[in-house]
Amino acid sequence: MAYSNFRLRQYYSIADHSAFALTTSSFHLNCTYDVFPSFHGADVRRGFLSHLLKEFKREAIDTFVDNNIERGKSIGPRFIKSIRGSKIAIVLLSKNYASSTWCLNELAEIMSCRKDLGLIVMVIFYEVDPSDVKKLTGHFGRVFRKTCAGKIKDDIVRWRQALAKVATIAGYHSTNWDNEAAMIEQIANDISHKLNKFAGPSSETP
């Protein structure tokens, strides 16, 4: 009986994994964008992000661009649809990322899609320590606590969980690079490599 129960659990485990793999494959095939970037505009838009997007364009990486849409406290349907319609999400964590409820809600949605849909999440720690993001310490933690003032408990819990999870993803650390241009080039190359995996072998006959 014990062996039968083990085999049954093993069967359902394999079936669940197969179902998730099919969902993930279908998700990637039906995406509108290659990349969805999540960022705090005041920190990075005019510098690092603009150079990153320029490199993406050069590499023909189709990126969702918000065109300076005014952001409120809650992310709108268009952004949710764009996150779910992207193959890869890049979370650009900067010093004041947690000052924005929009960014935090965006991150929570991204991490949810990572779990449920197989969205690939890549992380850039831009002038911020991953441990400060995970433990909510230092300037990042102070900014987060200020943002949480007066917010409902459920939202704060979601944000904390999303930050704790994203901080454990192996990412790019700006402090480890002497040359920012080289870092940006490496990120674009890595994304192109991942996208090529989605495309698979060419169906054309040589």
Rosetta blueprint (number, residue, H / E / L):
1 M L
2 A H
3 Y H
4 S H
5 N H
6 F H
7 R H
8 L H
9 R H
10 Q H
11 Y H
12 Y H
13 S H
14 I H
15 A H
16 D H
17 H H
18 S H
19 A H
20 F H
21 A H
22 L H
23 T H
24 T H
25 S H
26 S H
27 F H
28 H H
29 L H
30 N L
31 C L
32 T L
33 Y E
34 D E
35 V E
36 F E
37 P E
38 S E
39 F L
40 H L
41 G H
42 A H
43 D H
44 V H
45 R H
46 R H
47 G H
48 F H
49 L H
50 S H
51 H H
52 L H
53 L H
54 K H
55 E H
56 F H
57 K H
58 R H
59 E L
60 A L
61 I L
62 D L
63 T E
64 F L
65 V L
66 D L
67 N L
68 N L
69 I L
70 E L
71 R L
72 G L
73 K L
74 S L
75 I L
76 G L
77 P H
78 R H
79 F H
80 I H
81 K H
82 S H
83 I H
84 R H
85 G L
86 S E
87 K E
88 I E
89 A E
90 I E
91 V E
92 L E
93 L E
94 S L
95 K L
96 N L
97 Y H
98 A H
99 S H
100 S L
101 T H
102 W H
103 C H
104 L H
105 N H
106 E H
107 L H
108 A H
109 E H
110 I H
111 M H
112 S H
113 C H
114 R H
115 K H
116 D H
117 L H
118 G L
119 L L
120 I E
121 V E
122 M E
123 V E
124 I E
125 F E
126 Y L
127 E L
128 V L
129 D L
130 P H
131 S H
132 D H
133 V H
134 K H
135 K H
136 L L
137 T L
138 G H
139 H H
140 F H
141 G H
142 R H
143 V H
144 F H
145 R H
146 K H
147 T H
148 C H
149 A L
150 G L
151 K L
152 I L
153 K H
154 D H
155 D H
156 I H
157 V H
158 R H
159 W H
160 R H
161 Q H
162 A H
163 L H
164 A H
165 K H
166 V H
167 A L
168 T L
169 I L
170 A L
171 G L
172 Y E
173 H E
174 S H
175 T H
176 N H
177 W L
178 D L
179 N L
180 E H
181 A H
182 A H
183 M H
184 I H
185 E H
186 Q H
187 I H
188 A H
189 N H
190 D H
191 I H
192 S H
193 H H
194 K H
195 L H
196 N H
197 K H
198 F H
199 A H
200 G L
201 P L
202 S L
203 S L
204 E L
205 T L
206 P L
